[in-house]
Amino acid sequence: MRIRTRMTLWYAAVMVASLTLMGVLSYHEFVREAAYYYYEQRGRIGGHELDDWLRAEAEFERLSVAPAG
């Protein structure tokens, strides 16, 4: 069950990133969903909300950078 949950969370994160980059989701929606994903990865243990939010923002920036070429 744990592996299935990880795969489901990973798949959800990929889908959110893809939809955001296609313009379907806004920046805020992506960050909110990704931050919640990180919260779930930690076993839903609170107290790291700001860390999760900042990590999600950094992930959005990483995914949004177009490759040079």
KARA-V844120 format. One line per field, one symbol per residue. ss: DSSP state (a for helix, b for strand, c for the rest). psi: psi as a letter, one per 20 degrees, with the letter a starting at -180 (. if undefined). burial: # if it has 24 or more other C-alpha atoms within 12 Angstrom, else .. Layout:
ss->???
psi->???
burial->???
This chain:
ss->caaaaaaaaaaaaaaaaaaaacccccaaaaaaaaaaaaaaacccccccaaaaaaaaaaaaaaaaccccc
psi->hggggggggggggggggghghijhqrggggggggghghghhjkkprjkggggghggghgggghipqqq.
burial->........#...#..##..#......#..###########...........##.###.##.........
